[in-house]
Structure formats: C-alpha cells, structure tokens
Amino acid sequence: MIEVRRDEDGELCGYVDQTEDGWRSISVFGGTLAVLPDRATATAHVLERGLASLAEHWWLRHRPDGEWRVVCIQEASPSSVRVALDYYSMPGVPTLTIERAELGSRFDLRLDPD
C-alpha cells in the first residue's frame, strides 16, 4: 500500500493499492473507498474523500458469508477502527473494534457494498 498525504500539512488521508481490477482507494484504517482505473485517479479520490468518509455510513460484513450491515465509524487510526453496529452512533449501541489485519480476512468494511 502507498500512503497518500496532503501536501499542505502532511496529514495521512489514506492509501492506494493496485488490485486485479484497478487501483483501490483506501481509508486511513484500511477500509475500501472505491476501486478506480488508475493510480492518479485513486490518489485524487483519497485526497478528496479519504478523511471526509469517516463521517459517512459504512458497510460491514463478517467473512466469508455474512450479511452486509450499516455501521458508523466512531474512531479510526492506521491500526484499527471502532464502529457502532447501527445506523446511528448513540449511547447503548453495540460497538466493534476491528484490527487492520482483520480487514479482508475476517471482515469487509467499505463505503459501498457492491
């Protein structure tokens, strides 16, 4: 994975990674933002959407055959992410902390489940 940082302040916005289908734009915690045709487009996507995507609803599923469910990001870092297991992040809503190494093996976490 290749880090993508803002030129102005060096803030980590996410990553890009080449796949069989193109280039994947990736959030700071390792969740898939999108798969795009080339590295330049994926890098621009991370700079535009990477940090902003943390405020959006994401889709989570347990691998290999779990159902997709909407979650809210509560806390994100390059090593892990904590999500509220509901459409809203409110007191009493169950949460789950996912280590980066678990993404792709135990869990899928992405902006769009398709």
C-alpha positions in Angstrom: 0.0 0.0 0.0 1.1 3.5 -0.8 0.4 6.3 1.7 -1.5 9.4 0.4 -0.8 12.6 2.4 -2.0 16.1 1.9 0.7 18.4 0.5 -0.3 21.3 2.7 0.2 19.7 6.1 1.4 16.1 5.6 -1.9 14.7 7.0 -2.4 11.0 6.2 -5.6 10.8 4.2 -5.5 7.1 3.3 -3.7 4.8 0.9 -3.9 3.4 -2.6 -3.1 -0.2 -3.7 -3.1 -1.9 -7.1 -5.5 -4.8 -7.5 -6.6 -7.1 -10.3 -9.4 -4.7 -11.1 -7.5 -1.4 -11.0 -6.4 0.8 -8.1 -8.2 0.7 -4.7 -8.6 3.9 -2.8 -8.3 3.0 0.9 -9.3 4.9 4.2 -6.8 5.6 7.0 -7.9 2.4 8.8 -7.8 0.2 5.7 -11.5 0.2 4.5 -12.2 0.3 0.8 -13.4 3.6 -0.5 -13.6 2.6 -4.2 -11.8 0.7 -7.0 -10.7 3.1 -9.7 -9.0 2.6 -13.1 -5.5 4.1 -12.3 -3.2 5.3 -9.6 -3.7 9.0 -10.2 -7.5 8.8 -10.0 -7.3 6.6 -6.9 -4.9 9.1 -5.2 -7.1 12.0 -6.1 -10.1 10.1 -4.7 -8.3 9.5 -1.4 -7.3 13.2 -1.1 -10.9 14.3 -1.8 -12.9 11.6 0.1 -10.5 9.8 2.5 -10.9 11.8 5.7 -14.4 13.0 4.9 -15.6 9.4 4.5 -15.0 8.8 8.2 -18.3 10.8 8.9 -20.3 8.7 6.5 -22.1 5.4 6.9 -20.1 2.3 6.0 -21.0 -1.3 5.2 -19.6 -4.2 7.3 -19.8 -7.9 6.9 -18.3 -10.8 8.6 -16.4 -13.0 6.1 -16.9 -15.2 4.3 -20.7 -15.2 4.0 -22.1 -12.6 6.4 -24.8 -10.1 5.5 -23.9 -6.5 4.9 -24.9 -4.1 7.6 -24.7 -0.3 8.0 -22.2 0.9 10.6 -20.9 4.3 11.8 -17.2 5.0 12.4 -16.5 6.1 16.0 -12.7 6.1 16.0 -10.2 5.4 13.3 -6.4 5.0 13.2 -3.9 3.3 10.8 -4.0 0.2 13.1 -7.7 -0.2 13.8 -11.3 1.1 13.6 -14.1 1.1 16.1 -17.6 1.1 14.6 -21.1 1.5 16.1 -23.2 -1.5 14.9 -26.2 0.6 13.8 -27.2 3.4 11.5 -26.6 5.9 14.4 -23.8 6.1 16.9 -25.7 6.6 20.1 -25.2 5.6 23.8 -26.0 1.9 24.3 -25.4 0.9 20.6 -23.1 -2.1 20.5 -19.6 -1.4 19.1 -16.9 -3.5 17.5 -13.2 -2.8 17.2 -11.5 -4.2 14.1 -7.8 -4.5 13.8 -6.4 -3.6 10.4 -5.1 -7.2 10.0 -8.7 -8.5 10.2 -9.9 -6.4 7.3 -10.1 -8.7 4.2 -9.6 -11.9 6.3 -12.4 -11.7 8.9 -14.3 -8.6 7.9 -15.1 -6.5 4.9 -15.6 -2.8 5.5 -16.4 -0.5 2.7 -18.4 2.6 1.7 -20.4 0.7 -0.9 -21.1 -3.0 -0.6 -21.4 -3.6 -4.4 
